[in-house]
Amino acid sequence: MTTEIRGVHCEIDDQTREYIDRKVARLEFAKELIVGLPITITKGKKQGYDLETTVHFRWGKSTRVGVKEFDLHKGVDALFDKLEEKVTRVKAKLQHHKGEATVRTAESAEEAGTEGAE
């Protein structure tokens, strides 16, 4: 999983980068599913920070998560709370679909069962 942190209208210092890297560790449970995680931090004039990220999954799907917060560290916390929830839902959905028998597999199992009985 590659992580890219970009600041728009603000400088991202090493302390903030380290803080974000520690938060990325919360996504270790899904590191085999995520290919890229670019994070954009935009400083507004009065309203604080806009934090956005687009999670790129290995099968080509991507999903966008964003947060607006006055304090940068609270914004990073809120962003990763939403991100963890979103990735958990996608992973559960993937595991649910993987475990179900499809119509084709059910039909082929029935055909194999009837052919063996004859």
N, CA, C and O atoms as CSV, one atom per row, in Angstrom:
chain,resi,resn,atom,element,x,y,z
A,1,MET,N,N,0.847,-1.158,0.000
A,1,MET,CA,C,0.000,0.000,0.000
A,1,MET,C,C,0.903,1.235,0.000
A,1,MET,O,O,1.749,1.403,0.878
A,2,THR,N,N,0.707,2.079,-0.988
A,2,THR,CA,C,1.484,3.307,-1.054
A,2,THR,C,C,0.655,4.466,-0.508
A,2,THR,O,O,-0.529,4.602,-0.816
A,3,THR,N,N,1.293,5.287,0.299
A,3,THR,CA,C,0.625,6.434,0.899
A,3,THR,C,C,1.326,7.699,0.424
A,3,THR,O,O,2.548,7.813,0.512
A,4,GLU,N,N,0.549,8.641,-0.076
A,4,GLU,CA,C,1.082,9.921,-0.526
A,4,GLU,C,C,0.327,11.015,0.214
A,4,GLU,O,O,-0.904,11.049,0.194
A,5,ILE,N,N,1.066,11.916,0.870
A,5,ILE,CA,C,0.455,13.009,1.621
A,5,ILE,C,C,0.804,14.310,0.923
A,5,ILE,O,O,1.973,14.610,0.679
A,6,ARG,N,N,-0.242,15.086,0.603
A,6,ARG,CA,C,-0.040,16.319,-0.151
A,6,ARG,C,C,-0.757,17.458,0.557
A,6,ARG,O,O,-1.892,17.298,1.006
A,7,GLY,N,N,-0.105,18.597,0.657
A,7,GLY,CA,C,-0.707,19.768,1.275
A,7,GLY,C,C,-1.003,20.829,0.225
A,7,GLY,O,O,-0.158,21.130,-0.618
A,8,VAL,N,N,-2.208,21.396,0.278
A,8,VAL,CA,C,-2.598,22.471,-0.621
A,8,VAL,C,C,-2.805,23.716,0.241
A,8,VAL,O,O,-3.620,23.705,1.163
A,9,HIS,N,N,-2.079,24.772,-0.051
A,9,HIS,CA,C,-2.106,26.025,0.705
A,9,HIS,C,C,-1.582,25.850,2.124
A,9,HIS,O,O,-1.873,26.672,2.993
A,10,CYS,N,N,-0.819,24.799,2.372
A,10,CYS,CA,C,-0.187,24.588,3.680
A,10,CYS,C,C,0.987,23.633,3.514
A,10,CYS,O,O,1.041,22.835,2.579
A,11,GLU,N,N,1.918,23.738,4.446
A,11,GLU,CA,C,3.063,22.839,4.484
A,11,GLU,C,C,2.759,21.691,5.443
A,11,GLU,O,O,2.234,21.911,6.535
A,12,ILE,N,N,3.083,20.491,5.042
A,12,ILE,CA,C,2.906,19.322,5.904
A,12,ILE,C,C,4.264,19.022,6.533
A,12,ILE,O,O,5.190,18.586,5.849
A,13,ASP,N,N,4.376,19.258,7.835
A,13,ASP,CA,C,5.649,19.045,8.511
A,13,ASP,C,C,5.851,17.567,8.847
A,13,ASP,O,O,4.946,16.746,8.698
A,14,ASP,N,N,7.058,17.257,9.302
A,14,ASP,CA,C,7.408,15.866,9.596
A,14,ASP,C,C,6.561,15.289,10.730
A,14,ASP,O,O,6.223,14.105,10.714
A,15,GLN,N,N,6.220,16.121,11.710
A,15,GLN,CA,C,5.410,15.652,12.830
A,15,GLN,C,C,4.026,15.214,12.348
A,15,GLN,O,O,3.509,14.192,12.799
A,16,THR,N,N,3.429,15.973,11.442
A,16,THR,CA,C,2.115,15.613,10.897
A,16,THR,C,C,2.221,14.355,10.047
A,16,THR,O,O,1.341,13.496,10.109
A,17,ARG,N,N,3.278,14.232,9.256
A,17,ARG,CA,C,3.488,13.033,8.439
A,17,ARG,C,C,3.611,11.786,9.314
A,17,ARG,O,O,3.036,10.744,9.000
A,18,GLU,N,N,4.361,11.896,10.410
A,18,GLU,CA,C,4.514,10.766,11.325
A,18,GLU,C,C,3.179,10.418,11.980
A,18,GLU,O,O,2.861,9.243,12.166
A,19,TYR,N,N,2.404,11.438,12.325
A,19,TYR,CA,C,1.086,11.211,12.931
A,19,TYR,C,C,0.173,10.463,11.959
A,19,TYR,O,O,-0.533,9.534,12.351
A,20,ILE,N,N,0.192,10.871,10.694
A,20,ILE,CA,C,-0.625,10.203,9.678
A,20,ILE,C,C,-0.133,8.777,9.446
A,20,ILE,O,O,-0.937,7.861,9.269
A,21,ASP,N,N,1.183,8.588,9.445
A,21,ASP,CA,C,1.735,7.234,9.275
A,21,ASP,C,C,1.299,6.303,10.406
A,21,ASP,O,O,1.031,5.124,10.175
A,22,ARG,N,N,1.230,6.835,11.626
A,22,ARG,CA,C,0.746,6.018,12.754
A,22,ARG,C,C,-0.728,5.658,12.561
A,22,ARG,O,O,-1.157,4.563,12.925
A,23,LYS,N,N,-1.493,6.573,11.992
A,23,LYS,CA,C,-2.912,6.306,11.748
A,23,LYS,C,C,-3.101,5.305,10.605
A,23,LYS,O,O,-4.057,4.530,10.617
A,24,VAL,N,N,-2.215,5.315,9.634
A,24,VAL,CA,C,-2.297,4.363,8.518
A,24,VAL,C,C,-2.151,2.930,9.045
A,24,VAL,O,O,-2.675,1.988,8.452
A,25,ALA,N,N,-1.443,2.779,10.146
A,25,ALA,CA,C,-1.271,1.446,10.740
A,25,ALA,C,C,-2.613,0.852,11.166
A,25,ALA,O,O,-2.714,-0.365,11.327
A,26,ARG,N,N,-3.644,1.676,11.353
A,26,ARG,CA,C,-4.978,1.168,11.698
A,26,ARG,C,C,-5.585,0.366,10.550
A,26,ARG,O,O,-6.519,-0.409,10.759
A,27,LEU,N,N,-5.061,0.547,9.344
A,27,LEU,CA,C,-5.592,-0.144,8.171
A,27,LEU,C,C,-4.800,-1.398,7.825
A,27,LEU,O,O,-4.942,-1.931,6.725
A,28,GLU,N,N,-3.970,-1.877,8.744
A,28,GLU,CA,C,-3.157,-3.071,8.501
A,28,GLU,C,C,-4.014,-4.297,8.190
A,28,GLU,O,O,-3.580,-5.190,7.461
A,29,PHE,N,N,-5.227,-4.343,8.741
A,29,PHE,CA,C,-6.090,-5.495,8.524
A,29,PHE,C,C,-6.505,-5.632,7.057
A,29,PHE,O,O,-6.951,-6.701,6.640
A,30,ALA,N,N,-6.364,-4.570,6.280
A,30,ALA,CA,C,-6.787,-4.606,4.879
A,30,ALA,C,C,-5.661,-4.211,3.932
A,30,ALA,O,O,-5.924,-3.777,2.810
A,31,LYS,N,N,-4.418,-4.354,4.364
A,31,LYS,CA,C,-3.315,-3.908,3.516
A,31,LYS,C,C,-3.204,-4.716,2.222
A,31,LYS,O,O,-2.677,-4.211,1.231
A,32,GLU,N,N,-3.687,-5.955,2.213
A,32,GLU,CA,C,-3.645,-6.754,0.982
A,32,GLU,C,C,-4.725,-6.317,-0.006
A,32,GLU,O,O,-4.662,-6.677,-1.182
A,33,LEU,N,N,-5.710,-5.550,0.449
A,33,LEU,CA,C,-6.783,-5.085,-0.432
A,33,LEU,C,C,-6.512,-3.710,-1.031
A,33,LEU,O,O,-6.987,-3.402,-2.124
A,34,ILE,N,N,-5.747,-2.883,-0.317
A,34,ILE,CA,C,-5.535,-1.491,-0.722
A,34,ILE,C,C,-4.234,-1.361,-1.496
A,34,ILE,O,O,-3.184,-1.841,-1.068
A,35,VAL,N,N,-4.328,-0.694,-2.659
A,35,VAL,CA,C,-3.147,-0.461,-3.482
A,35,VAL,C,C,-2.560,0.913,-3.203
A,35,VAL,O,O,-1.352,1.041,-3.002
A,36,GLY,N,N,-3.402,1.943,-3.187
A,36,GLY,CA,C,-2.928,3.302,-2.997
A,36,GLY,C,C,-3.823,4.092,-2.070
A,36,GLY,O,O,-5.029,3.855,-1.999
A,37,LEU,N,N,-3.217,5.045,-1.351
A,37,LEU,CA,C,-3.954,5.875,-0.414
A,37,LEU,C,C,-3.403,7.302,-0.456
A,37,LEU,O,O,-2.660,7.696,0.442
A,38,PRO,N,N,-3.754,8.083,-1.486
A,38,PRO,CA,C,-3.297,9.475,-1.524
A,38,PRO,C,C,-4.159,10.349,-0.610
A,38,PRO,O,O,-5.387,10.318,-0.689
A,39,ILE,N,N,-3.512,11.123,0.251
A,39,ILE,CA,C,-4.216,11.985,1.198
A,39,ILE,C,C,-3.912,13.436,0.830
A,39,ILE,O,O,-2.753,13.818,0.672
A,40,THR,N,N,-4.969,14.239,0.696
A,40,THR,CA,C,-4.818,15.651,0.373
A,40,THR,C,C,-5.357,16.480,1.533
A,40,THR,O,O,-6.495,16.301,1.968
A,41,ILE,N,N,-4.516,17.396,2.026
A,41,ILE,CA,C,-4.912,18.291,3.110
A,41,ILE,C,C,-4.935,19.703,2.534
A,41,ILE,O,O,-3.909,20.215,2.085
A,42,THR,N,N,-6.114,20.329,2.550
A,42,THR,CA,C,-6.287,21.668,2.007
A,42,THR,C,C,-6.604,22.627,3.143
A,42,THR,O,O,-7.522,22.389,3.928
A,43,LYS,N,N,-5.840,23.714,3.228
A,43,LYS,CA,C,-6.079,24.734,4.254
A,43,LYS,C,C,-7.006,25.785,3.686
A,43,LYS,O,O,-6.702,26.419,2.675
A,44,GLY,N,N,-8.154,25.967,4.351
A,44,GLY,CA,C,-9.096,26.993,3.947
A,44,GLY,C,C,-8.749,28.324,4.594
A,44,GLY,O,O,-7.909,28.384,5.492
A,45,LYS,N,N,-9.394,29.390,4.139
A,45,LYS,CA,C,-9.102,30.709,4.707
A,45,LYS,C,C,-9.629,30.830,6.135
A,45,LYS,O,O,-8.911,31.296,7.020
A,46,LYS,N,N,-10.869,30.417,6.366
A,46,LYS,CA,C,-11.461,30.570,7.696
A,46,LYS,C,C,-11.936,29.256,8.300
A,46,LYS,O,O,-11.933,29.106,9.522
A,47,GLN,N,N,-12.337,28.318,7.483
A,47,GLN,CA,C,-13.011,27.123,7.990
A,47,GLN,C,C,-12.075,26.005,8.425
A,47,GLN,O,O,-12.569,24.931,8.768
A,48,GLY,N,N,-10.797,26.178,8.433
A,48,GLY,CA,C,-9.899,25.135,8.903
A,48,GLY,C,C,-9.351,24.291,7.771
A,48,GLY,O,O,-8.852,24.828,6.782
A,49,TYR,N,N,-9.438,22.966,7.905
A,49,TYR,CA,C,-8.822,22.037,6.964
A,49,TYR,C,C,-9.863,21.136,6.311
A,49,TYR,O,O,-10.828,20.705,6.942
A,50,ASP,N,N,-9.638,20.867,5.032
A,50,ASP,CA,C,-10.396,19.848,4.307
A,50,ASP,C,C,-9.438,18.691,4.073
A,50,ASP,O,O,-8.405,18.859,3.424
A,51,LEU,N,N,-9.773,17.522,4.596
A,51,LEU,CA,C,-8.940,16.339,4.413
A,51,LEU,C,C,-9.689,15.372,3.521
A,51,LEU,O,O,-10.834,15.022,3.806
A,52,GLU,N,N,-9.058,14.938,2.451
A,52,GLU,CA,C,-9.682,14.005,1.510
A,52,GLU,C,C,-8.700,12.901,1.157
A,52,GLU,O,O,-7.489,13.113,1.098
A,53,THR,N,N,-9.242,11.741,0.930
A,53,THR,CA,C,-8.439,10.626,0.439
A,53,THR,C,C,-9.288,9.768,-0.482
A,53,THR,O,O,-10.507,9.685,-0.336
A,54,THR,N,N,-8.632,9.147,-1.411
A,54,THR,CA,C,-9.274,8.193,-2.302
A,54,THR,C,C,-8.577,6.856,-2.104
A,54,THR,O,O,-7.378,6.731,-2.355
A,55,VAL,N,N,-9.322,5.869,-1.656
A,55,VAL,CA,C,-8.761,4.543,-1.431
A,55,VAL,C,C,-8.858,3.768,-2.739
A,55,VAL,O,O,-9.949,3.592,-3.282
A,56,HIS,N,N,-7.720,3.307,-3.243
A,56,HIS,CA,C,-7.695,2.510,-4.472
A,56,HIS,C,C,-7.524,1.041,-4.082
A,56,HIS,O,O,-6.517,0.654,-3.488
A,57,PHE,N,N,-8.529,0.233,-4.429
A,57,PHE,CA,C,-8.479,-1.188,-4.118
A,57,PHE,C,C,-7.828,-1.960,-5.260
A,57,PHE,O,O,-7.753,-1.467,-6.385
A,58,ARG,N,N,-7.362,-3.157,-4.972
A,58,ARG,CA,C,-6.595,-3.935,-5.950
A,58,ARG,C,C,-7.434,-4.383,-7.141
A,58,ARG,O,O,-6.868,-4.662,-8.198
A,59,TRP,N,N,-8.748,-4.464,-7.018
A,59,TRP,CA,C,-9.594,-4.920,-8.131
A,59,TRP,C,C,-10.093,-3.766,-8.975
A,59,TRP,O,O,-10.951,-3.962,-9.836
A,60,GLY,N,N,-9.568,-2.547,-8.748
A,60,GLY,CA,C,-9.880,-1.413,-9.599
A,60,GLY,C,C,-10.901,-0.450,-9.039
A,60,GLY,O,O,-11.059,0.651,-9.566
A,61,LYS,N,N,-11.592,-0.830,-7.997
A,61,LYS,CA,C,-12.587,0.060,-7.395
A,61,LYS,C,C,-11.866,1.092,-6.530
A,61,LYS,O,O,-10.834,0.802,-5.924
A,62,SER,N,N,-12.422,2.288,-6.484
A,62,SER,CA,C,-11.886,3.299,-5.589
A,62,SER,C,C,-13.050,3.997,-4.900
A,62,SER,O,O,-14.148,4.092,-5.447
A,63,THR,N,N,-12.795,4.477,-3.705
A,63,THR,CA,C,-13.819,5.178,-2.943
A,63,THR,C,C,-13.199,6.405,-2.291
A,63,THR,O,O,-12.039,6.383,-1.880
A,64,ARG,N,N,-13.972,7.464,-2.202
A,64,ARG,CA,C,-13.477,8.738,-1.699
A,64,ARG,C,C,-14.063,9.008,-0.312
A,64,ARG,O,O,-15.247,8.780,-0.064
A,65,VAL,N,N,-13.205,9.497,0.584
A,65,VAL,CA,C,-13.615,9.839,1.937
A,65,VAL,C,C,-13.090,11.243,2.232
A,65,VAL,O,O,-11.937,11.551,1.932
A,66,GLY,N,N,-13.929,12.088,2.815
A,66,GLY,CA,C,-13.514,13.448,3.117
A,66,GLY,C,C,-14.058,13.937,4.440
A,66,GLY,O,O,-15.102,13.480,4.905
A,67,VAL,N,N,-13.328,14.886,5.050
A,67,VAL,CA,C,-13.701,15.451,6.342
A,67,VAL,C,C,-13.320,16.930,6.346
A,67,VAL,O,O,-12.288,17.312,5.793
A,68,LYS,N,N,-14.157,17.760,6.970
A,68,LYS,CA,C,-13.819,19.162,7.211
A,68,LYS,C,C,-13.704,19.349,8.712
A,68,LYS,O,O,-14.608,18.983,9.464
A,69,GLU,N,N,-12.583,19.923,9.147
A,69,GLU,CA,C,-12.342,20.082,10.579
A,69,GLU,C,C,-11.466,21.311,10.794
A,69,GLU,O,O,-10.621,21.639,9.962
A,70,PHE,N,N,-11.679,21.982,11.919
A,70,PHE,CA,C,-10.901,23.178,12.233
A,70,PHE,C,C,-9.488,22.813,12.680
A,70,PHE,O,O,-8.523,23.469,12.288
A,71,ASP,N,N,-9.363,21.766,13.499
A,71,ASP,CA,C,-8.066,21.316,13.998
A,71,ASP,C,C,-7.542,20.190,13.106
A,71,ASP,O,O,-8.280,19.262,12.774
A,72,LEU,N,N,-6.276,20.274,12.721
A,72,LEU,CA,C,-5.700,19.294,11.788
A,72,LEU,C,C,-5.679,17.885,12.382
A,72,LEU,O,O,-6.066,16.929,11.710
A,73,HIS,N,N,-5.236,17.745,13.621
A,73,HIS,CA,C,-5.128,16.408,14.214
A,73,HIS,C,C,-6.495,15.780,14.461
A,73,HIS,O,O,-6.656,14.570,14.304
A,74,LYS,N,N,-7.477,16.585,14.845
A,74,LYS,CA,C,-8.833,16.065,14.984
A,74,LYS,C,C,-9.386,15.648,13.621
A,74,LYS,O,O,-10.129,14.673,13.509
A,75,GLY,N,N,-9.009,16.405,12.591
A,75,GLY,CA,C,-9.431,16.061,11.234
A,75,GLY,C,C,-8.833,14.747,10.772
A,75,GLY,O,O,-9.515,13.936,10.145
A,76,VAL,N,N,-7.559,14.530,11.077
A,76,VAL,CA,C,-6.904,13.267,10.707
A,76,VAL,C,C,-7.574,12.104,11.441
A,76,VAL,O,O,-7.814,11.049,10.853
A,77,ASP,N,N,-7.873,12.301,12.727
A,77,ASP,CA,C,-8.570,11.254,13.493
A,77,ASP,C,C,-9.930,10.936,12.879
A,77,ASP,O,O,-10.284,9.769,12.711
A,78,ALA,N,N,-10.689,11.978,12.546
A,78,ALA,CA,C,-12.019,11.780,11.963
A,78,ALA,C,C,-11.925,11.119,10.591
A,78,ALA,O,O,-12.743,10.264,10.252
A,79,LEU,N,N,-10.927,11.515,9.806
A,79,LEU,CA,C,-10.740,10.924,8.473
A,79,LEU,C,C,-10.459,9.434,8.587
A,79,LEU,O,O,-11.044,8.639,7.851
A,80,PHE,N,N,-9.581,9.046,9.490
A,80,PHE,CA,C,-9.241,7.632,9.615
A,80,PHE,C,C,-10.348,6.828,10.284
A,80,PHE,O,O,-10.452,5.623,10.055
A,81,ASP,N,N,-11.186,7.474,11.113
A,81,ASP,CA,C,-12.364,6.779,11.636
A,81,ASP,C,C,-13.302,6.412,10.492
A,81,ASP,O,O,-13.765,5.275,10.396
A,82,LYS,N,N,-13.578,7.388,9.624
A,82,LYS,CA,C,-14.451,7.133,8.464
A,82,LYS,C,C,-13.814,6.132,7.510
A,82,LYS,O,O,-14.487,5.250,6.977
A,83,LEU,N,N,-12.517,6.278,7.303
A,83,LEU,CA,C,-11.800,5.407,6.373
A,83,LEU,C,C,-11.806,3.962,6.861
A,83,LEU,O,O,-12.021,3.040,6.075
A,84,GLU,N,N,-11.571,3.766,8.147
A,84,GLU,CA,C,-11.573,2.416,8.707
A,84,GLU,C,C,-12.961,1.778,8.575
A,84,GLU,O,O,-13.080,0.595,8.257
A,85,GLU,N,N,-13.997,2.566,8.822
A,85,GLU,CA,C,-15.362,2.057,8.688
A,85,GLU,C,C,-15.668,1.668,7.240
A,85,GLU,O,O,-16.263,0.621,6.986
A,86,LYS,N,N,-15.263,2.509,6.305
A,86,LYS,CA,C,-15.526,2.262,4.882
A,86,LYS,C,C,-14.785,1.010,4.400
A,86,LYS,O,O,-15.367,0.170,3.713
A,87,VAL,N,N,-13.512,0.887,4.757
A,87,VAL,CA,C,-12.715,-0.268,4.334
A,87,VAL,C,C,-13.258,-1.544,4.969
A,87,VAL,O,O,-13.260,-2.597,4.332
A,88,THR,N,N,-13.717,-1.462,6.215
A,88,THR,CA,C,-14.296,-2.624,6.878
A,88,THR,C,C,-15.552,-3.090,6.148
A,88,THR,O,O,-15.767,-4.288,5.966
A,89,ARG,N,N,-16.392,-2.114,5.725
A,89,ARG,CA,C,-17.606,-2.475,4.980
A,89,ARG,C,C,-17.272,-3.125,3.648
A,89,ARG,O,O,-17.897,-4.114,3.264
A,90,VAL,N,N,-16.288,-2.574,2.939
A,90,VAL,CA,C,-15.915,-3.141,1.635
A,90,VAL,C,C,-15.332,-4.536,1.812
A,90,VAL,O,O,-15.620,-5.433,1.019
A,91,LYS,N,N,-14.517,-4.727,2.840
A,91,LYS,CA,C,-13.923,-6.042,3.084
A,91,LYS,C,C,-14.994,-7.065,3.452
A,91,LYS,O,O,-14.947,-8.205,2.991
A,92,ALA,N,N,-15.957,-6.664,4.280
A,92,ALA,CA,C,-17.045,-7.575,4.657
A,92,ALA,C,C,-17.893,-7.925,3.442
A,92,ALA,O,O,-18.310,-9.072,3.282
A,93,LYS,N,N,-18.144,-6.956,2.603
A,93,LYS,CA,C,-18.921,-7.193,1.385
A,93,LYS,C,C,-18.187,-8.165,0.460
A,93,LYS,O,O,-18.801,-9.054,-0.131
A,94,LEU,N,N,-16.886,-7.991,0.343
A,94,LEU,CA,C,-16.073,-8.866,-0.492
A,94,LEU,C,C,-16.084,-10.289,0.057
A,94,LEU,O,O,-16.227,-11.241,-0.710
A,95,GLN,N,N,-15.938,-10.449,1.355
A,95,GLN,CA,C,-15.943,-11.781,1.962
A,95,GLN,C,C,-17.319,-12.429,1.863
A,95,GLN,O,O,-17.429,-13.646,1.713
A,96,HIS,N,N,-18.372,-11.609,1.946
A,96,HIS,CA,C,-19.735,-12.132,1.830
A,96,HIS,C,C,-19.970,-12.679,0.427
A,96,HIS,O,O,-20.523,-13.767,0.265
A,97,HIS,N,N,-19.555,-11.932,-0.577
A,97,HIS,CA,C,-19.740,-12.381,-1.955
A,97,HIS,C,C,-18.862,-13.581,-2.285
A,97,HIS,O,O,-19.245,-14.443,-3.077
A,98,LYS,N,N,-17.707,-13.629,-1.687
A,98,LYS,CA,C,-16.795,-14.730,-1.946
A,98,LYS,C,C,-17.331,-16.046,-1.398
A,98,LYS,O,O,-17.111,-17.102,-1.991
A,99,GLY,N,N,-18.030,-15.989,-0.276
A,99,GLY,CA,C,-18.501,-17.195,0.378
A,99,GLY,C,C,-19.795,-17.746,-0.183
A,99,GLY,O,O,-20.102,-18.919,0.032
A,100,GLU,N,N,-20.561,-16.939,-0.894
A,100,GLU,CA,C,-21.846,-17.392,-1.412
A,100,GLU,C,C,-21.675,-18.244,-2.666
A,100,GLU,O,O,-20.772,-18.020,-3.472
A,101,ALA,N,N,-22.550,-19.209,-2.809
A,101,ALA,CA,C,-22.595,-19.994,-4.038
A,101,ALA,C,C,-23.396,-19.203,-5.070
A,101,ALA,O,O,-24.464,-18.675,-4.761
A,102,THR,N,N,-22.894,-19.125,-6.260
A,102,THR,CA,C,-23.607,-18.422,-7.312
A,102,THR,C,C,-24.590,-19.369,-7.979
A,102,THR,O,O,-24.589,-20.567,-7.695
A,103,VAL,N,N,-25.419,-18.850,-8.852
A,103,VAL,CA,C,-26.400,-19.668,-9.567
A,103,VAL,C,C,-25.678,-20.696,-10.429
A,103,VAL,O,O,-26.090,-21.854,-10.501
A,104,ARG,N,N,-24.614,-20.274,-11.074
A,104,ARG,CA,C,-23.876,-21.203,-11.952
A,104,ARG,C,C,-23.250,-22.345,-11.174
A,104,ARG,O,O,-23.308,-23.494,-11.612
A,105,THR,N,N,-22.652,-22.050,-10.030
A,105,THR,CA,C,-22.022,-23.133,-9.265
A,105,THR,C,C,-23.073,-24.075,-8.699
A,105,THR,O,O,-22.824,-25.275,-8.583
A,106,ALA,N,N,-24.242,-23.557,-8.345
A,106,ALA,CA,C,-25.315,-24.417,-7.837
A,106,ALA,C,C,-25.845,-25.318,-8.948
A,106,ALA,O,O,-26.115,-26.496,-8.713
A,107,GLU,N,N,-25.998,-24.772,-10.165
A,107,GLU,CA,C,-26.480,-25.574,-11.295
A,107,GLU,C,C,-25.471,-26.650,-11.666
A,107,GLU,O,O,-25.847,-27.790,-11.935
A,108,SER,N,N,-24.195,-26.294,-11.680
A,108,SER,CA,C,-23.181,-27.296,-12.059
A,108,SER,C,C,-23.072,-28.379,-10.995
A,108,SER,O,O,-22.764,-29.526,-11.318
A,109,ALA,N,N,-23.317,-28.043,-9.748
A,109,ALA,CA,C,-23.285,-29.055,-8.666
A,109,ALA,C,C,-24.463,-30.005,-8.823
A,109,ALA,O,O,-24.322,-31.207,-8.598
A,110,GLU,N,N,-25.621,-29.481,-9.205
A,110,GLU,CA,C,-26.795,-30.341,-9.418
A,110,GLU,C,C,-26.557,-31.271,-10.608
A,110,GLU,O,O,-26.881,-32.457,-10.543
A,111,GLU,N,N,-25.989,-30.733,-11.703
A,111,GLU,CA,C,-25.722,-31.552,-12.889
A,111,GLU,C,C,-24.718,-32.653,-12.564
A,111,GLU,O,O,-24.864,-33.788,-13.017
A,112,ALA,N,N,-23.705,-32.314,-11.781
A,112,ALA,CA,C,-22.703,-33.317,-11.420
A,112,ALA,C,C,-23.326,-34.393,-10.539
A,112,ALA,O,O,-22.967,-35.566,-10.643
A,113,GLY,N,N,-24.252,-34.001,-9.676
A,113,GLY,CA,C,-24.919,-34.967,-8.805
A,113,GLY,C,C,-25.838,-35.887,-9.569
A,113,GLY,O,O,-25.937,-37.064,-9.223
A,114,THR,N,N,-26.521,-35.400,-10.603
A,114,THR,CA,C,-27.440,-36.225,-11.392
A,114,THR,C,C,-26.670,-37.125,-12.347
A,114,THR,O,O,-27.105,-38.243,-12.625
A,115,GLU,N,N,-25.537,-36.658,-12.854
A,115,GLU,CA,C,-24.736,-37.475,-13.760
A,115,GLU,C,C,-24.098,-38.636,-13.018
A,115,GLU,O,O,-23.966,-39.730,-13.567
A,116,GLY,N,N,-23.704,-38.406,-11.779
A,116,GLY,CA,C,-23.084,-39.475,-11.005
A,116,GLY,C,C,-24.082,-40.521,-10.572
A,116,GLY,O,O,-23.703,-41.668,-10.334
A,117,ALA,N,N,-25.371,-40.153,-10.461
A,117,ALA,CA,C,-26.403,-41.083,-10.007
A,117,ALA,C,C,-26.840,-42.023,-11.130
A,117,ALA,O,O,-27.367,-43.102,-10.860
A,118,GLU,N,N,-26.631,-41.631,-12.367
A,118,GLU,CA,C,-27.085,-42.452,-13.502
A,118,GLU,C,C,-26.216,-43.601,-13.784
A,118,GLU,O,O,-26.485,-44.366,-14.709
